[in-house]
């Protein structure tokens, strides 16, 4: 995709959805999973991902678990109970947005 501006508003939803599906993940793993799922159409940068992860943690939506891997400490992110509830809400919002955009872009697909 030429512009990632459309994805910026969905970054939190993407993170929450992946963590909901995979229990816990570390940052690089999230970036690679997004690349894999989108067939390299979307590539999350560390500069976008980590501030979002830190914000979600500060909001109480994520727990962080540190684990030593070789000589490095790897941080795993996992949804809290509040994060799981927020995931459901964010996915519903995104689905509604997609339906509305589809109706605007192609009026043959009216909201039902």
N, C-alpha and C positions, 0 to 999 in steps of 0.2 A: 504494500500500500504506500502510495507516495506521501501521504500526510498522516501522521499519527495523532493529529489534533482531535479526531473523532474518538479515539480510544482514551484520551486523557480523562474524560469524565467517567469512564467505566473502569478505571484502574482498580479502585477499591473493590468493586464488584468482582472483577477478575480474580484478585487475590483471595477474597473471601470464598469464592466458589471453588478454587483449586484447593484451598486448605480444608474446606468441607469434604471434598472428595478424597483427599490424600492424608487426612489426619494431621500430619505435621510435615513441614518442608523447610528447607533452608533457602536463602535468597537466590543463589545461583540455580538451584533446582527449579525454582519458580520461573526464572527467565527461560530456562531450557524447555520446560513444559509448555510455556506459551508459544515459543518458536515451533515446537513440535506440532501442537494442536493447530496452529494457524499456517502450517507449512511455510514458515519463515516470513509470512506477511507482516506479523507484528513482532517486534523485538524490543523487549523492555530493557531500558538502560538502568544501571545501578543508581544513577542520579534521579530517576523517577521512582524506582522500586523502594529503595531503603527509606526515604522520607515517608512514603505511604505506610510502610510496615511500622515505622516508629510512631507515626500518628495513630495507627490502629491500636498499637500497644498502649499508648498514653490514654486512649479512650476506653481501655479495658476490654477491647474486643479480641486481643491476642495475648497469649502467654508466650514467653520466650524461655527456651531450655538450652543451655550451653552444654556442648559435649566436645571433648578433646578428640581430634582426629589427626593422628600423626603429631606434628609439631604445632598444629593450629587448633584454635577453638572455633567450632562451628555452632552458629545459633540456629536452632530450629524454632519455627513459629507454628503455633497451634491455636485454634479457635477456643475462646472461652464460651461459657453458656450464652453470654450476651452476644458474642460474636456469631454464634450459630443462629440466634434469632435475627440479628442484623443481616445475615446472609439471605435468609428467607425474604426479608423486606426488600433488600437491594435487588434480588433477582426478580421479584414481582414488579418493582419499578422499571427495571430494564426491559422486561417483557412487554409492559404497557407502552413504553417509549418506542420499542421496535414496531409494535402493531400500529401505533400512530404514524410513525415515519413511513411505514409501508403504505398506509392509506393515503398519505400526502404525496408520496412519490409515484405510486401506482394506484389510482382510484378504483381500479377493478377489485382490489383487496380491501374492501371496506371493513371497518371494525364491526364486530358482531357482539 
